[in-house]
Amino acid sequence: MPHRVVVSPKAWEDLSAMLEYLQTQSPAAASRFAREIPVALERLESFPESGRIIPEFLDEGIRRWREILFENLRILYRIDGSEIVVVRVVDARMLLNFQID
């Protein structure tokens, strides 16, 4: 049974800011980004465990949080029953520095 992907308000903010920035730098890249991100998220519906466990969280024993990599982005999500909750979308070059629930 496929899962349902839910994008949190903060993840929407992240995506919107990235798309806005890309639009100023390269409209073609922004267009590709806008097309391909939904495809990456749709894959999670059928393959929710396809993402790796977030390395920064391994020491804390947190295994329900996962991430998929999309170009230079980390799409962070957690599996909550039949829902996949996309929590944040961050630059892959940065270490995570925010609290989780």
Steps between C-alpha positions, in 0.01 A plus 500: 500500500651835400576759763379858483764773479433810709728803471531702821465880492873539578594267212275707269685812617832331425388393151350840420816684604717267292276534197492878534880514520542265203260711296734798538808296409370270227135483392570172319641343816202631699261343250680164519503520880124568506438198275734250667443560873139373484621187317753432777230543764256275312755217508477509879133403479596154379849475649495683834811327631705575190667792674791449733482553874631850569866457601497781759219321685658153516686572824173601662329179386245685288413271213156614386646812340640449153625703210522482126758697310393712205790672327649717778197470729409275790128430517438402863194297586355267757268206465187537714285195440357538151630855461836623382553842656757715318639712781777709344691548177855619565828554320691171495825680583372604842487302822160490662464744787136497599296318759283207403175397660 
